[in-house]
Amino acid sequence: MLDAQQKAFEHFGGVCKRGIYDNLRTAVKKILKGHRRNLHEKFVRFCSHYLFESQFCSPAKGNEKGRVENKVGYIRRNFFVPTPHYNSLSELNDRLLSFCIGRSRASRHPEFKDKTCYEVYEKERESLISLPSYNFECSRTQHATVTPLCTAAFDNNRYSVPLEFKDKIVMVKGGAEEVSIVYDGKEIARHPRLYGFMQQSLDPYHYLSVLVRKPGAFRNGLPFRNWPLPTIFSEYRQLLSEKYENSDLYFVRTLILLKDWPLQEVVEAIRKAVAMGILGDSYILRLLRQSDEPAASNESISIRMELDRYSAKQREPGYYDEILRFGKEVKNI
């Protein structure tokens, strides 16, 4: 709920001076006499951060926010019927926002007949409270112990962390769209938020160290199933199987390079290796290191020009005869 309001404030470019709410449980812990409410601490801090007043409707009095209910019904009938299908929640939100803006540009304002709703909205934006310099952190935070399977629990689901944090106590910050896992003040993992029950989000990069000891885990390990690697990896693996008997070991060692090298750089190195016909993790590693070496200078140097800077006076032949005859140390001239 807080995340949705924050996104609305960012879209409006400011904050309203007063927010009217129903008695939703994410904001109200208990309804007291009259208009008094026992509010959740985080909601109070959210209002204080954005400096607006919160006002709550009377229980079972839908008429106090009738315009809101009417707009919700209008959007439901005109946008969500028939049920739309999109690839992601963000795509759905983008289309819904475009729908709302388009309708507001085309609809006349009920009070100011000569203006559209969007034109009145733009005028009202000038009266909004300025946004603070930094956003409110709209997340729920809790501590969790990393399991032997390198996962941390949050809201009945599990999220993976790198292997080296096994058995550590981490801080899990759950937002509306993402879950961030922090250890010792540094973020160690980030996952899309899961809203099911007993689901898992396993990042294969967190389990690459397991492949060092158990190369066979790549075939059957749950984190590596449906790993969307670029197609060059499957081509490279096929070429390895044709050349080496223990091709899986070479392929897994190549995957382990992703711990220390960006995916795109490993992909480019594999492409070069396949083109040159050299297969194996050691060749891939050499190509990766070679890409980090500074390029050789192509500047041509004229040897004659460099030597012309120096000159030496030629000695008389008798000088050397004197050395051979007497073996005396001759002073430099």
Contacts in CASP RR format, 6 or more apart in sequence:
PFRMAT RR
TARGET T0000
AUTHOR 0000-0000-0000
METHOD contacts of the structure
MODEL  1
MLDAQQKAFEHFGGVCKRGIYDNLRTAVKKILKGHRRNLHEKFVRFCSHY
LFESQFCSPAKGNEKGRVENKVGYIRRNFFVPTPHYNSLSELNDRLLSFC
IGRSRASRHPEFKDKTCYEVYEKERESLISLPSYNFECSRTQHATVTPLC
TAAFDNNRYSVPLEFKDKIVMVKGGAEEVSIVYDGKEIARHPRLYGFMQQ
SLDPYHYLSVLVRKPGAFRNGLPFRNWPLPTIFSEYRQLLSEKYENSDLY
FVRTLILLKDWPLQEVVEAIRKAVAMGILGDSYILRLLRQSDEPAASNES
ISIRMELDRYSAKQREPGYYDEILRFGKEVKNI
1 24 0 8 1.000
1 26 0 8 1.000
1 27 0 8 1.000
2 26 0 8 1.000
2 42 0 8 1.000
2 43 0 8 1.000
2 46 0 8 1.000
2 136 0 8 1.000
2 138 0 8 1.000
3 138 0 8 1.000
3 175 0 8 1.000
3 176 0 8 1.000
3 177 0 8 1.000
4 176 0 8 1.000
5 46 0 8 1.000
6 135 0 8 1.000
6 136 0 8 1.000
6 138 0 8 1.000
9 15 0 8 1.000
9 50 0 8 1.000
9 131 0 8 1.000
10 131 0 8 1.000
11 97 0 8 1.000
12 125 0 8 1.000
12 128 0 8 1.000
13 125 0 8 1.000
13 128 0 8 1.000
13 131 0 8 1.000
14 125 0 8 1.000
14 128 0 8 1.000
14 129 0 8 1.000
14 130 0 8 1.000
14 131 0 8 1.000
15 50 0 8 1.000
15 51 0 8 1.000
15 52 0 8 1.000
15 128 0 8 1.000
15 129 0 8 1.000
15 130 0 8 1.000
15 131 0 8 1.000
16 52 0 8 1.000
16 128 0 8 1.000
16 129 0 8 1.000
17 52 0 8 1.000
17 53 0 8 1.000
17 127 0 8 1.000
17 129 0 8 1.000
18 52 0 8 1.000
18 53 0 8 1.000
18 54 0 8 1.000
18 55 0 8 1.000
19 52 0 8 1.000
19 53 0 8 1.000
19 54 0 8 1.000
19 55 0 8 1.000
20 55 0 8 1.000
20 56 0 8 1.000
20 57 0 8 1.000
20 64 0 8 1.000
20 65 0 8 1.000
21 27 0 8 1.000
21 28 0 8 1.000
21 54 0 8 1.000
21 55 0 8 1.000
21 56 0 8 1.000
21 57 0 8 1.000
22 56 0 8 1.000
22 57 0 8 1.000
22 62 0 8 1.000
22 65 0 8 1.000
23 31 0 8 1.000
23 37 0 8 1.000
23 56 0 8 1.000
23 57 0 8 1.000
23 59 0 8 1.000
26 40 0 8 1.000
26 43 0 8 1.000
27 39 0 8 1.000
27 40 0 8 1.000
27 43 0 8 1.000
27 54 0 8 1.000
28 37 0 8 1.000
28 38 0 8 1.000
28 39 0 8 1.000
28 40 0 8 1.000
28 56 0 8 1.000
29 37 0 8 1.000
29 38 0 8 1.000
29 39 0 8 1.000
29 40 0 8 1.000
30 37 0 8 1.000
30 38 0 8 1.000
31 37 0 8 1.000
31 38 0 8 1.000
31 59 0 8 1.000
32 38 0 8 1.000
34 58 0 8 1.000
35 55 0 8 1.000
35 56 0 8 1.000
35 58 0 8 1.000
37 56 0 8 1.000
39 54 0 8 1.000
43 54 0 8 1.000
45 136 0 8 1.000
46 136 0 8 1.000
46 138 0 8 1.000
47 53 0 8 1.000
47 54 0 8 1.000
49 132 0 8 1.000
49 136 0 8 1.000
50 129 0 8 1.000
50 131 0 8 1.000
50 132 0 8 1.000
50 136 0 8 1.000
51 129 0 8 1.000
51 132 0 8 1.000
52 129 0 8 1.000
57 64 0 8 1.000
57 65 0 8 1.000
58 64 0 8 1.000
62 69 0 8 1.000
75 96 0 8 1.000
75 99 0 8 1.000
75 100 0 8 1.000
78 99 0 8 1.000
78 103 0 8 1.000
79 96 0 8 1.000
79 99 0 8 1.000
84 92 0 8 1.000
84 95 0 8 1.000
86 92 0 8 1.000
86 95 0 8 1.000
89 177 0 8 1.000
101 118 0 8 1.000
102 118 0 8 1.000
103 117 0 8 1.000
104 116 0 8 1.000
104 117 0 8 1.000
104 118 0 8 1.000
104 121 0 8 1.000
105 116 0 8 1.000
105 117 0 8 1.000
105 118 0 8 1.000
106 116 0 8 1.000
107 116 0 8 1.000
107 117 0 8 1.000
108 115 0 8 1.000
108 116 0 8 1.000
108 117 0 8 1.000
109 115 0 8 1.000
109 116 0 8 1.000
109 117 0 8 1.000
109 119 0 8 1.000
109 120 0 8 1.000
112 120 0 8 1.000
137 173 0 8 1.000
138 175 0 8 1.000
138 176 0 8 1.000
139 173 0 8 1.000
139 174 0 8 1.000
139 175 0 8 1.000
139 180 0 8 1.000
140 155 0 8 1.000
140 173 0 8 1.000
140 174 0 8 1.000
140 175 0 8 1.000
141 171 0 8 1.000
141 172 0 8 1.000
141 173 0 8 1.000
141 174 0 8 1.000
142 154 0 8 1.000
142 171 0 8 1.000
142 172 0 8 1.000
143 169 0 8 1.000
143 170 0 8 1.000
143 171 0 8 1.000
143 172 0 8 1.000
144 152 0 8 1.000
144 153 0 8 1.000
144 154 0 8 1.000
144 169 0 8 1.000
144 170 0 8 1.000
144 171 0 8 1.000
144 172 0 8 1.000
145 152 0 8 1.000
145 167 0 8 1.000
145 168 0 8 1.000
145 169 0 8 1.000
145 170 0 8 1.000
146 152 0 8 1.000
146 161 0 8 1.000
146 165 0 8 1.000
146 166 0 8 1.000
146 167 0 8 1.000
146 168 0 8 1.000
146 169 0 8 1.000
146 170 0 8 1.000
147 153 0 8 1.000
147 158 0 8 1.000
147 166 0 8 1.000
148 166 0 8 1.000
148 167 0 8 1.000
150 160 0 8 1.000
150 161 0 8 1.000
150 162 0 8 1.000
150 163 0 8 1.000
150 165 0 8 1.000
150 166 0 8 1.000
150 206 0 8 1.000
150 207 0 8 1.000
151 158 0 8 1.000
151 159 0 8 1.000
151 160 0 8 1.000
151 161 0 8 1.000
151 200 0 8 1.000
151 202 0 8 1.000
152 158 0 8 1.000
152 159 0 8 1.000
152 160 0 8 1.000
152 161 0 8 1.000
152 170 0 8 1.000
152 172 0 8 1.000
152 181 0 8 1.000
152 189 0 8 1.000
153 172 0 8 1.000
154 172 0 8 1.000
154 174 0 8 1.000
154 179 0 8 1.000
155 174 0 8 1.000
155 194 0 8 1.000
156 196 0 8 1.000
156 197 0 8 1.000
156 198 0 8 1.000
157 194 0 8 1.000
157 196 0 8 1.000
157 197 0 8 1.000
157 198 0 8 1.000
157 199 0 8 1.000
157 200 0 8 1.000
157 201 0 8 1.000
158 198 0 8 1.000
158 199 0 8 1.000
158 200 0 8 1.000
158 201 0 8 1.000
159 172 0 8 1.000
159 179 0 8 1.000
159 181 0 8 1.000
159 189 0 8 1.000
159 191 0 8 1.000
159 194 0 8 1.000
159 200 0 8 1.000
159 201 0 8 1.000
160 189 0 8 1.000
160 191 0 8 1.000
160 200 0 8 1.000
160 201 0 8 1.000
160 202 0 8 1.000
160 203 0 8 1.000
160 206 0 8 1.000
160 207 0 8 1.000
160 223 0 8 1.000
161 170 0 8 1.000
161 181 0 8 1.000
161 183 0 8 1.000
161 188 0 8 1.000
161 189 0 8 1.000
161 206 0 8 1.000
162 188 0 8 1.000
162 189 0 8 1.000
162 205 0 8 1.000
162 206 0 8 1.000
162 209 0 8 1.000
163 206 0 8 1.000
163 207 0 8 1.000
163 209 0 8 1.000
163 210 0 8 1.000
164 209 0 8 1.000
165 183 0 8 1.000
165 188 0 8 1.000
168 183 0 8 1.000
170 181 0 8 1.000
170 182 0 8 1.000
170 183 0 8 1.000
170 188 0 8 1.000
171 181 0 8 1.000
171 182 0 8 1.000
171 183 0 8 1.000
171 185 0 8 1.000
172 179 0 8 1.000
172 180 0 8 1.000
172 181 0 8 1.000
172 182 0 8 1.000
173 179 0 8 1.000
173 180 0 8 1.000
173 181 0 8 1.000
173 182 0 8 1.000
174 180 0 8 1.000
174 193 0 8 1.000
175 193 0 8 1.000
176 193 0 8 1.000
177 192 0 8 1.000
177 193 0 8 1.000
178 190 0 8 1.000
178 191 0 8 1.000
178 192 0 8 1.000
178 193 0 8 1.000
179 190 0 8 1.000
179 191 0 8 1.000
179 192 0 8 1.000
179 193 0 8 1.000
179 194 0 8 1.000
179 201 0 8 1.000
180 187 0 8 1.000
180 189 0 8 1.000
180 190 0 8 1.000
181 187 0 8 1.000
181 188 0 8 1.000
181 189 0 8 1.000
181 190 0 8 1.000
181 191 0 8 1.000
182 188 0 8 1.000
189 203 0 8 1.000
189 206 0 8 1.000
191 201 0 8 1.000
191 203 0 8 1.000
192 201 0 8 1.000
194 200 0 8 1.000
194 201 0 8 1.000
200 222 0 8 1.000
202 222 0 8 1.000
202 223 0 8 1.000
203 223 0 8 1.000
204 223 0 8 1.000
204 224 0 8 1.000
204 227 0 8 1.000
205 258 0 8 1.000
205 259 0 8 1.000
206 223 0 8 1.000
207 217 0 8 1.000
207 223 0 8 1.000
207 224 0 8 1.000
208 255 0 8 1.000
208 256 0 8 1.000
208 258 0 8 1.000
208 259 0 8 1.000
209 256 0 8 1.000
209 259 0 8 1.000
210 217 0 8 1.000
211 217 0 8 1.000
211 218 0 8 1.000
211 252 0 8 1.000
211 255 0 8 1.000
211 256 0 8 1.000
212 256 0 8 1.000
215 248 0 8 1.000
215 249 0 8 1.000
215 252 0 8 1.000
216 248 0 8 1.000
216 252 0 8 1.000
217 224 0 8 1.000
218 224 0 8 1.000
218 248 0 8 1.000
218 251 0 8 1.000
218 252 0 8 1.000
218 255 0 8 1.000
219 248 0 8 1.000
230 263 0 8 1.000
230 267 0 8 1.000
232 267 0 8 1.000
232 270 0 8 1.000
232 271 0 8 1.000
232 274 0 8 1.000
233 267 0 8 1.000
233 270 0 8 1.000
235 274 0 8 1.000
236 251 0 8 1.000
236 254 0 8 1.000
236 270 0 8 1.000
236 273 0 8 1.000
236 274 0 8 1.000
236 279 0 8 1.000
237 247 0 8 1.000
237 251 0 8 1.000
239 274 0 8 1.000
239 279 0 8 1.000
240 247 0 8 1.000
240 250 0 8 1.000
240 251 0 8 1.000
240 279 0 8 1.000
240 280 0 8 1.000
241 247 0 8 1.000
243 279 0 8 1.000
244 250 0 8 1.000
244 279 0 8 1.000
250 279 0 8 1.000
250 280 0 8 1.000
250 281 0 8 1.000
253 280 0 8 1.000
253 281 0 8 1.000
254 266 0 8 1.000
254 270 0 8 1.000
254 280 0 8 1.000
254 281 0 8 1.000
254 284 0 8 1.000
256 281 0 8 1.000
257 266 0 8 1.000
257 281 0 8 1.000
257 284 0 8 1.000
257 285 0 8 1.000
257 288 0 8 1.000
258 266 0 8 1.000
261 288 0 8 1.000
265 288 0 8 1.000
265 291 0 8 1.000
266 284 0 8 1.000
266 288 0 8 1.000
268 291 0 8 1.000
269 284 0 8 1.000
269 287 0 8 1.000
269 288 0 8 1.000
269 291 0 8 1.000
270 284 0 8 1.000
272 287 0 8 1.000
273 279 0 8 1.000
273 280 0 8 1.000
273 283 0 8 1.000
273 284 0 8 1.000
273 287 0 8 1.000
313 333 0 8 1.000
315 333 0 8 1.000
319 330 0 8 1.000
322 328 0 8 1.000
322 330 0 8 1.000
323 330 0 8 1.000
END
